[in-house]
Structure formats: C-alpha cells, structure tokens
Amino acid sequence: MSGRAAIVGVDTGRFRQAAPEVYFKDMMFESVKRLHAAAGVTEKDVQSIVTTGEDFAEGRAIADEFVPDQVGGILKPNIRLCADSIYGLFTAVMQIQAGLFDLVLVVGYDKPSEAVGHDYLDTRALDPLWQRPFDANPHALAGLEMRRYMESRGVTRRQVSRVVLKSRECGRANPRAVFTERLSLREVDGAPPVALPLRALDVAPWCDGAVSVLLGSAERAKRITPNPVWIKGIGWGSDASSLSWTDADLSRAGYLEVAAKAAYREAGITRPSREIRLAEVDDRYSFKELLHVEALGLSGEGGAAKDLERGRFDRGGALPVNPSGGSLAMGYPRSAAGLVRVIECYLQIRGEAGGAQVDGKVRVAVAAGWNGVPSRSGGVVVLGGDR
C-alpha cells in the first residue's frame, strides 16, 4: 500500500422527493462546484473522477458519456461503476493507495423520479430464464428475507416498526432529511402491506439528488485541511443472488459480514461493538438496519432489536445508528445512497452534522452500503479522525 487516503471535503447535496425542474447534469455540477469552493481547490487540481450509476435505471445507454463535462472530467481519467456509490469510494481509495493520484473526486447521483415503474426495472435484473417469468415484485424478495430474519431471530413486528420511528425522530433534527412526518407505532404497524411482513412505511421513499466526496493522499490532505477524516479500512463482499437463494442464509447479511471482516482487519478493529462510536448503515428497508448492524458485529445475532429498544442506537445512546435518520428519513437516492452514509459519518467525526450531531467525540465510525434488491452485495468503510 503506497499511502493512506483521507476525505478532505464533501458536499451533502440537496435532496428532494422529486426535482423535475433540475436536469441530472445540473445536480452533479452544482454539487461539485460547492465541493470545490468548500475545499479550496479548482477543477484543475482534481486528477481523477469516479462516478456511479445504473444505465438501465437512468434510461440511457453508455451513460458514462453523459458525465465528464459537468464534474470536471474532461481530458482526465474517468471511471464509471454500475454499483452503489460506496464502491466508487473504494475505487478512489485504491487509486490513491496505488500512488496513481493524490486527489480524486467521487460523485454519486440519481433521479429516481424520472423512472416510471421502479418495480419493473428491478424485476428486469432477475434471471431472464428462470426467475423473470414469474414477474415477482422485487419487494417480495425483501419480504421473504424480512420474514426469515424475524422468525429465526425472534424479532417482532413492533420491534421493526421502532426502527422507522427512530429514523423519523432523528430525521426531524437533520436539515438534510426529506421525510420527517411524525408517525406512531400504530401507523407503522398498520401501513398498507407491500409483501408481508413488509409494509409501506418499512420502505425508504425515493428521492432525487447528487453528492460528492474529495479524497486525497496523506501529504495532499494535510495541505487542504488541518483535520481530514482518514479511511482506516475498506471491504466489500457478495453472496448468492438468486430468487431461490439456495446458497444464502436469509437470516443474515453474509455479504456485509465478509465486507466488515476485511475493513476491520485493515483498520485494526478487533472489538467493533466497543471500538466503533457510530454507524451509518443502509436501511432501504427498515429490517435491514437491524440485519446490517448484526452483520457489522455491533450487536450479537438477534440482539439488534433488543439494543434498539434499550435506546443503545438512539442519537444519545452508547452506539448511535443512523443518527442522520438514514434513508427512511433522508430518502433513498438509489445508487447515491452509500456515499450519503459515508458523508454523514464524515460530518459526525468533524462535529459538523448540525442538529444530527451526537454527543461526545466521534473518533471512529463505520458506514455500510448495499446494492439493493435483487443483489446481495455490499461494502463497508471504517473512518477515523485520528491517523
């Protein structure tokens, strides 16, 4: 490994439930422009660009050709990944560690409001011969996983509903959150069914937006900011992704367990539940927050729901989980979601999270992303304020 990588600047974006008046290029351009100004760099200083997104979801082929101009990527290396934006962060980190560049920009964006029929799009991602003919709603896959997790871990419907309430409560203090309406347990429990036990309020609402992160080498980071946030460890993993899931244990997030082990090993984390101060995890579905917390080793198997009820994951708890409100409150910007989780950790470590800021110093935080249904792939990054 040639050198350490650090986050030296971020733009949190401006998320909206729908932004029909804003072109996706404008969203990206405005985010990058704000980031450049905040970090005190220019377009010429950035040496490499990484963006993420799915051509199929965007409705355009070879979508990478529509990206370089608005992010300052003309005549520079541009990498486009069809994956969650947390993978874009990993690519930038490896470019810096390999000694290729010392300043790399990562941009995550999506405009789900422009897609007609998200379920149809996700169904097209299923196996075309054996799975797609069933025309199963992709939420049905999440419903199967939710039921298996709840039954194997002894988790109740009410405990899962408390994830939604916690997220909305945290979101009300976060100016970046879009969905902050107060809810009751009765409303969450009685929301219209999607794929039982999954209900409408268990699903994070779509939103439009773009975010950007600037990473630098150790030497460059020190010249840009006196308090960079260091990338201490990264990891990613996958397990069986199939409607039958013959090789996957639906009661656990095996993909994230693999990713966490790799990230912790690099970061020197041996007791995550004690060494990590804060977590931001993918919560596209409410039960996924509990499942992902357990996969990260922050709670024992079946222990996340009990820790939630005890208040351990609250903003004022011993281990805040998604104090930002997560996607359940901030909205789900599809492929940009993972980078949002990283940015929220960055803000917490620097004490710049505003109303979402937790009490006490955050020295080590972990962010976890997931590619979403029907995949079983995810990534983990450990961040710290001290080298």
Phi, psi and omega per residue, in radians:
M1 nan 2.087 -3.042
S2 -1.205 -0.701 -3.091
G3 -2.938 2.917 3.136
R4 -1.402 2.694 3.086
A5 -2.047 2.578 -3.134
A6 -2.444 2.632 3.007
I7 -1.492 2.179 -3.078
V8 -1.960 -0.057 3.104
G9 -3.086 2.640 3.107
V10 -2.488 2.780 2.896
D11 -2.190 2.198 -3.033
T12 -1.400 -0.112 3.130
G13 1.294 3.120 3.093
R14 -2.346 1.617 -3.039
F15 -1.451 2.471 3.099
R16 -2.419 2.657 3.132
Q17 -1.052 -0.640 3.057
A18 -2.730 2.389 -3.126
A19 -2.293 1.164 -3.067
P20 -1.118 -0.389 -3.098
E21 -1.447 -0.108 -3.077
V22 -1.997 2.179 3.079
Y23 -1.275 2.576 -3.082
F24 -1.070 -0.543 3.106
K25 -1.153 -0.637 3.123
D26 -1.159 -0.703 3.108
M27 -1.030 -0.795 -3.124
M28 -1.167 -0.779 -3.118
F29 -1.054 -0.802 -3.126
E30 -1.117 -0.699 3.131
S31 -1.102 -0.827 -3.125
V32 -1.147 -0.687 3.136
K33 -1.086 -0.764 3.108
R34 -1.115 -0.687 3.136
L35 -1.118 -0.797 3.114
H36 -0.996 -0.792 -3.113
A37 -1.133 -0.737 -3.106
A38 -1.193 -0.644 -3.099
A39 -1.505 -0.184 -3.142
G40 1.258 0.593 3.108
V41 -2.125 2.945 3.095
T42 -2.043 2.983 3.118
E43 -1.016 -0.629 -3.111
K44 -1.215 -0.436 -3.129
D45 -1.226 -0.547 -3.089
V46 -1.314 2.270 -3.027
Q47 -1.748 -0.391 -3.093
S48 -2.606 2.602 -3.105
I49 -2.182 2.359 3.044
V50 -2.193 2.219 3.077
T51 -2.223 2.812 -3.126
T52 -2.342 2.694 3.112
G53 2.807 2.844 -3.126
E54 -1.905 2.095 3.125
D55 -0.969 -0.737 -3.076
F56 -1.094 -0.745 -3.128
A57 -1.240 -0.532 -3.123
E58 -1.396 -0.341 3.128
G59 1.379 0.421 3.097
R60 -2.508 2.477 3.137
A61 -1.465 2.659 3.123
I62 0.843 0.926 -3.033
A63 -1.103 -0.338 3.136
D64 -1.098 -0.384 3.128
E65 -1.291 -0.233 -3.132
F66 -1.681 0.128 -2.969
V67 -1.867 -0.797 -2.908
P68 -0.963 -0.686 -3.000
D69 -1.100 -0.744 -3.047
Q70 -1.420 -0.166 3.120
V71 -1.926 0.155 3.124
G72 1.348 0.540 -3.065
G73 -1.719 0.146 -3.120
I74 -1.109 2.276 3.110
L75 1.056 0.536 3.088
K76 -2.294 2.833 3.015
P77 -1.084 2.235 3.094
N78 -2.190 2.203 3.096
I79 -2.064 2.296 3.136
R80 -2.085 2.169 -3.119
L81 -1.965 2.343 3.011
C82 -1.566 1.343 -3.081
A83 -2.875 3.024 3.044
D84 -1.060 2.596 -3.025
S85 -1.135 -0.274 3.094
I86 -1.143 -0.477 3.059
Y87 -1.219 -0.526 3.048
G88 -1.113 -0.679 3.078
L89 -1.074 -0.755 -3.142
F90 -1.046 -0.735 -3.137
T91 -1.087 -0.744 3.124
A92 -1.132 -0.726 3.120
V93 -1.047 -0.781 -3.115
M94 -1.178 -0.575 3.069
Q95 -1.094 -0.698 3.131
I96 -1.273 -0.763 3.134
Q97 -1.089 -0.559 3.135
A98 -1.368 -0.110 3.122
G99 1.406 0.261 -3.118
L100 -1.334 -0.711 -3.108
F101 -2.489 2.809 3.066
D102 -2.094 0.110 3.032
L103 -2.656 1.969 -3.043
V104 -2.237 2.382 3.135
L105 -1.813 2.347 3.069
V106 -2.092 2.276 -3.129
V107 -2.215 2.225 3.039
G108 -2.040 2.351 -3.099
Y109 -2.668 2.807 3.009
D110 -2.979 2.636 3.070
K111 -2.252 1.295 -3.141
P112 -1.036 -0.408 -3.099
S113 -1.129 -0.335 -3.121
E114 -1.481 -0.165 -3.123
A115 -1.575 2.354 3.071
V116 -1.792 1.890 3.128
G117 1.548 1.222 3.115
H118 -1.061 -0.672 -3.125
D119 -1.071 -0.689 3.115
Y120 -1.077 -0.768 -3.134
L121 -1.077 -0.819 -3.117
D122 -1.167 -0.562 3.104
T123 -1.131 -0.576 3.120
R124 -1.159 -0.267 3.125
A125 -1.425 -0.159 3.116
L126 -1.333 2.848 3.123
D127 -0.969 2.182 -3.010
P128 -1.212 -0.357 -3.072
L129 -1.658 -0.815 -2.977
W130 -1.842 -0.415 -3.042
Q131 -1.905 -0.793 -3.048
R132 -1.038 -0.644 3.138
P133 -0.997 -0.401 3.101
F134 -1.241 -0.339 3.135
D135 0.946 0.734 -3.105
A136 -1.302 2.349 3.023
N137 -1.060 2.247 -3.103
P138 -1.028 -0.449 3.082
H139 -1.117 -0.405 3.121
A140 -1.106 -0.587 3.093
L141 -1.123 -0.752 3.111
A142 -1.151 -0.633 3.107
G143 -1.110 -0.706 3.090
L144 -1.090 -0.773 -3.127
E145 -1.149 -0.718 3.140
M146 -1.087 -0.779 -3.135
R147 -1.106 -0.766 -3.136
R148 -1.096 -0.760 3.134
Y149 -1.087 -0.817 -3.096
M150 -1.126 -0.770 -3.092
E151 -1.231 -0.663 -3.108
S152 -1.317 -0.461 -3.089
R153 -1.811 -0.079 -3.121
G154 1.227 0.543 -3.133
V155 -1.555 2.375 -3.107
T156 -1.650 2.828 3.089
R157 -1.025 -0.698 -3.106
R158 -1.160 -0.626 3.115
Q159 -1.146 -0.709 3.091
V160 -1.144 -0.668 3.123
S161 -1.068 -0.548 3.137
R162 -1.157 -0.415 3.047
V163 -1.092 -0.780 3.140
V164 -1.110 -0.756 -3.137
L165 -1.114 -0.747 3.127
K166 -1.083 -0.745 -3.119
S167 -1.106 -0.782 3.139
R168 -1.155 -0.654 3.115
E169 -1.107 -0.775 3.097
C170 -1.144 -0.686 -3.099
G171 -1.089 -0.537 -3.138
R172 -1.132 -0.396 3.114
A173 -1.651 -0.051 -3.075
N174 -1.864 1.975 -3.119
P175 -1.123 -0.247 -3.141
R176 -1.539 -0.094 -3.121
A177 -1.431 2.508 -3.094
V178 -1.774 -0.620 -3.026
F179 -1.955 1.723 -3.000
T180 -2.191 0.261 3.128
E181 -1.079 2.373 3.107
R182 -1.172 2.434 3.135
L183 -2.280 2.753 3.042
S184 -1.954 2.842 3.087
L185 -1.019 -0.669 -3.126
R186 -1.100 -0.692 -3.133
E187 -1.164 -0.717 3.137
V188 -1.205 -0.806 3.137
D189 -1.088 -0.577 -3.061
G190 -1.783 0.211 3.119
A191 -1.100 2.706 -3.133
P192 -0.946 2.430 -3.137
P193 -1.231 2.497 3.061
V194 -1.885 -0.964 3.036
A195 -2.746 1.549 -2.976
L196 -0.852 2.377 0.179
P197 -1.464 0.112 -3.137
L198 -1.290 2.248 3.130
R199 -2.098 2.945 -2.986
A200 -0.966 -0.731 -3.091
L201 -1.364 -0.090 3.031
D202 -1.419 -0.196 -3.063
V203 -1.807 2.168 3.138
A204 -1.142 2.305 -3.121
P205 -1.241 2.596 3.093
W206 -1.165 2.683 2.990
C207 -2.679 2.778 3.125
D208 -1.758 2.542 3.059
G209 2.932 2.964 3.102
A210 -2.449 2.462 3.093
V211 -2.312 2.793 3.137
S212 -2.530 2.610 -3.125
V213 -2.346 2.390 3.112
L214 -1.944 2.172 3.132
L215 -1.987 2.514 3.135
G216 -2.356 2.803 3.023
S217 -1.215 2.951 -3.096
A218 -1.010 -0.796 -3.102
E219 -1.164 -0.759 -3.118
R220 -1.224 -0.640 -3.121
A221 -1.053 -0.720 -3.104
K222 -1.145 -0.477 -3.139
R223 -1.403 -0.363 -3.091
I224 -1.617 -0.722 -3.091
T225 -2.557 2.496 3.123
P226 -1.303 -0.269 -3.120
N227 -2.351 1.217 3.078
P228 -1.193 2.802 3.049
V229 -1.826 2.059 -3.006
W230 -1.454 2.459 2.999
I231 -1.475 1.842 -3.058
K232 -1.527 -0.477 3.135
G233 -2.938 2.548 3.090
I234 -2.345 2.721 3.091
G235 -2.921 2.651 3.097
W236 -2.523 2.771 -3.095
G237 -2.816 2.832 3.109
S238 -2.476 2.637 2.916
D239 -2.327 -2.996 -2.991
A240 -0.908 2.263 3.115
S241 -2.104 1.602 -3.042
S242 -2.685 2.621 3.102
L243 -1.080 -0.573 3.106
S244 -1.418 -0.494 3.119
W245 0.833 0.788 -3.061
T246 -1.089 -0.469 -3.086
D247 -1.833 0.122 -3.049
A248 -2.003 2.451 3.039
D249 -1.639 1.853 -3.055
L250 -1.213 -0.181 3.141
S251 -1.430 -0.043 -3.131
R252 -2.514 2.757 3.090
A253 -1.719 1.368 -3.082
G254 -1.018 -0.607 3.136
Y255 -1.057 -0.690 -3.109
L256 -1.399 -0.479 3.060
E257 -1.103 -0.769 3.095
V258 -1.087 -0.796 -3.128
A259 -1.101 -0.732 -3.109
A260 -1.138 -0.725 3.141
K261 -1.037 -0.743 3.137
A262 -1.160 -0.774 -3.125
A263 -1.150 -0.738 -3.136
Y264 -1.158 -0.668 3.142
R265 -1.075 -0.780 3.136
E266 -1.181 -0.627 -3.095
A267 -1.450 -0.171 -3.102
G268 1.323 0.424 3.116
I269 -1.510 2.102 3.120
T270 -1.961 -0.395 3.122
R271 -2.290 1.352 -3.016
P272 -0.984 -0.662 -3.101
S273 -1.156 -0.344 3.129
R274 -1.825 -0.554 -3.040
E275 -1.542 -0.410 -3.114
I276 -1.645 2.286 -3.054
R277 -1.610 -0.459 -3.023
L278 -2.720 2.589 3.129
A279 -2.357 2.435 2.972
E280 -2.128 1.998 -3.036
V281 -2.172 2.717 3.114
D282 -1.114 2.247 3.119
D283 -2.313 0.817 3.064
R284 -0.913 -0.617 2.998
Y285 -2.143 2.519 -3.049
S286 -0.972 -0.779 -3.087
F287 -1.156 -0.391 -3.137
K288 -1.126 -0.524 3.094
E289 -1.048 -0.801 3.128
L290 -1.161 -0.778 -3.129
L291 -1.075 -0.745 -3.110
H292 -1.263 -0.611 3.081
V293 -1.070 -0.715 3.113
E294 -1.198 -0.675 3.123
A295 -1.115 -0.517 3.122
L296 -1.411 -0.063 3.141
G297 1.333 0.342 -3.141
L298 -1.547 -0.260 3.009
S299 -2.504 2.719 3.068
G300 -1.271 2.972 3.133
E301 -1.049 2.128 -3.104
G302 1.392 0.006 -3.072
G303 -1.591 -0.264 -3.064
A304 -1.102 -0.726 -3.127
A305 -1.113 -0.673 3.125
K306 -1.217 -0.706 3.100
D307 -1.099 -0.649 3.104
L308 -1.080 -0.818 -3.129
E309 -1.123 -0.550 3.128
R310 -1.328 -0.146 -3.136
G311 1.551 0.140 -3.099
R312 -1.111 -0.529 -3.080
F313 -1.670 0.029 3.117
D314 -1.174 2.881 3.124
R315 -1.023 -0.560 3.114
G316 -1.695 0.164 -3.113
G317 -1.452 3.136 -3.115
A318 -1.187 -0.540 -3.137
L319 -2.437 1.462 -3.124
P320 -1.051 2.300 3.081
V321 -2.059 2.152 -3.099
N322 0.901 0.925 3.078
P323 -1.119 -0.251 3.072
S324 -1.269 -0.326 -3.010
G325 1.820 -0.197 3.121
G326 1.055 -2.997 3.131
S327 -1.173 -0.418 3.128
L328 -1.111 -0.464 3.104
A329 -1.940 -0.647 -3.102
M330 -1.402 -0.369 -3.058
G331 1.758 2.739 -3.077
Y332 -1.897 1.791 -3.116
P333 -1.569 0.625 3.100
R334 0.888 -2.026 -3.001
S335 -1.180 -0.282 3.126
A336 -1.441 -0.115 -2.979
A337 -1.059 -0.749 -3.086
G338 -1.091 -0.707 -3.140
L339 -1.179 -0.542 3.072
V340 -1.089 -0.722 3.117
R341 -1.101 -0.692 3.101
V342 -1.132 -0.773 -3.134
I343 -1.078 -0.705 3.127
E344 -1.108 -0.648 3.063
C345 -1.141 -0.749 3.112
Y346 -0.988 -0.836 -3.124
L347 -1.105 -0.686 3.124
Q348 -1.124 -0.758 -3.121
I349 -1.117 -0.635 -3.139
R350 -1.513 -0.053 -3.134
G351 1.239 0.540 -3.051
E352 -2.080 0.400 -3.075
A353 -1.482 0.040 3.093
G354 1.129 -2.340 -3.125
G355 -1.111 -0.347 3.141
A356 -1.508 -0.054 -3.082
Q357 -1.117 2.342 3.126
V358 -1.476 2.869 3.104
D359 -1.339 2.541 3.082
G360 1.444 2.909 -3.106
K361 -1.360 2.287 3.056
V362 -1.760 1.871 -3.137
R363 -1.679 -0.601 -3.134
V364 -2.322 2.253 3.111
A365 -2.343 2.781 3.123
V366 -2.266 2.413 3.079
A367 -2.101 2.429 -3.124
A368 -2.281 2.278 3.109
G369 -2.032 2.789 -3.128
W370 -2.448 2.482 -3.102
N371 -1.289 -0.202 3.109
G372 1.511 2.946 -3.117
V373 -1.145 2.536 0.044
P374 -1.657 0.339 -3.074
S375 -1.406 2.819 2.968
R376 -2.251 1.141 -3.134
S377 -2.348 2.487 -3.137
G378 -2.774 2.953 -3.129
G379 -2.397 2.723 -3.094
V380 -2.323 2.407 3.035
V381 -2.320 2.334 3.077
V382 -1.770 2.235 -3.106
L383 -2.106 2.600 3.124
G384 -2.610 2.624 3.139
G385 -1.469 -0.321 3.120
D386 -1.919 2.393 -3.110
R387 -1.159 nan nan
